[in-house]
Amino acid sequence: MDYKDYYKILGVSRTASADDIKKAFRKLARTHHPDVNPGDKKAEAKFKEINEAYEVLSDPDKRKRYDTLGPNWRDQFNGFSGARRSAGSYPNYDPSGSGFSDFFEVLFGRSGGQGFPPGANGRTSTAGMRSRAGENLEQTVEVTIEEAYLGSQRTFTIQAPETCSACRGMGQIGGRLCAKCGGRGSLNGQGKRLQVKIPPGVDNGSKIRVAGEGHPGAGGGPRGDLFLVISIKTDSAYERKGDDLYMDVDVDLFTAMLGGSVPVALPDGKRLSLTIPAETQNGSLFRLAGKGMPHLKSEGRGSFYARAKVVLPMRLSPEERGLFEQLARARGVEAHP
């Protein structure tokens, strides 16, 4: 019985992270899946080999045991050091088969249980494949500045797959690919409506967790979670920088020169009166503390910055033009007609 190099099968290094292992498995599974290669026995065998490798390397306990035993695994099995024996000679081997290789069954039991610990005698339990929690699901959600400012309730329709009832999410039955789900372990589910609370202060990349609404688990394992990934919709009036908001506020020339006040609209619909001092320059910033976006994970708010946009008068009457020319002469400016 040959040693199986699961890392080589998935094309990853022995120091690969759990995420790297999952990505490699998904890529290979898509290439060799029986649905993609109907009637191809080599592809089916490769698909089983990939599944077996992932079954071991995706489980921290199995991976640790596999790494500990290593290529010289026979030496650690109760005096079988260097012996060339048939699979049935190993105390943990079950000839009825599980769909996994003899090597897997000797190390972990017929259906991926705890297997045969070094130095032990007799069989270990082979009760069913281990259950696995379902993978998490992510869905992007576009949110307006107003919703992020106030918080809101949103109703979403998601298409979450359901566990295959025939194979209980394992993708195989008795070592053969499940005919009902084609080895995927799941079936397309019906649309499901969820009402979710959007907390005030969310920003681009913020994630809202909805427990138990992700992909189904395998072998009776729990479903994964749904994560709504926030994307803030571009707003024509407000510019967001962190928890601060910026807005251009029109200020007529006379108010900018002589002073006065202008209205400012906040995202919650409230209107404030902003005092404009005399001789305000175009582009001047006015800070309204505590009127910006709410802090998502703490108390308080950012600031609201009103940017003065001085608006020049248009369509001057002859009298108005004369007054401006008079002002220009008083300021020593040569006016050109």
Stockholm file with secondary structure:
# STOCKHOLM 1.0

chainA/1-337         MDYKDYYKILGVSRTASADDIKKAFRKLARTHHPDVNPGDKKAEAKFKEINEAYEVLSDPDKRKRYDTLGPNWRDQFNGFSGARRSAGSYPNYDPSGSGFSDFFEVLFGRSGGQGFPPGANGRTSTAGMRSRAGENLEQTVEVTIEEAYLGSQRTFTIQAPETCSACRGMGQIGGRLCAKCGGRGSLNGQGKRLQVKIPPGVDNGSKIRVAGEGHPGAGGGPRGDLFLVISIKTDSAYERKGDDLYMDVDVDLFTAMLGGSVPVALPDGKRLSLTIPAETQNGSLFRLAGKGMPHLKSEGRGSFYARAKVVLPMRLSPEERGLFEQLARARGVEAHP
#=GR chainA/1-337 SS CCCCCHHHHHTCCTTCCHHHHHHHHHHHHHHHCTTTSTTCHHHHHHHHHHHHHHHHHTSHHHHHHHHHHCTTGGGGSTTCTTCCCCGGGSTTCCTTCCSSCHHHHHHHCTTSSSCCCTTCCSCCCCCSCCCBCCCCEEEEEEECHHHHHHCEEEEEEECCCEECTTTTTSSEETTEECTTTTTSSEECCCCEEEEEEECTTCCTTCEEEETTCSSCCBTTCCCCCEEEEEEECCCSSEEEETTEEEEEEEEEHHHHHHCEEEEEECTTSCEEEEEECTTCCTTCEEEETTCSCBCSSSSSBCCEEEEEEEECCCSCCHHHHHHHHHHHHHTTCCCCC
#=GC SS_cons         CCCCCHHHHHTCCTTCCHHHHHHHHHHHHHHHCTTTSTTCHHHHHHHHHHHHHHHHHTSHHHHHHHHHHCTTGGGGSTTCTTCCCCGGGSTTCCTTCCSSCHHHHHHHCTTSSSCCCTTCCSCCCCCSCCCBCCCCEEEEEEECHHHHHHCEEEEEEECCCEECTTTTTSSEETTEECTTTTTSSEECCCCEEEEEEECTTCCTTCEEEETTCSSCCBTTCCCCCEEEEEEECCCSSEEEETTEEEEEEEEEHHHHHHCEEEEEECTTSCEEEEEECTTCCTTCEEEETTCSCBCSSSSSBCCEEEEEEEECCCSCCHHHHHHHHHHHHHTTCCCCC
//
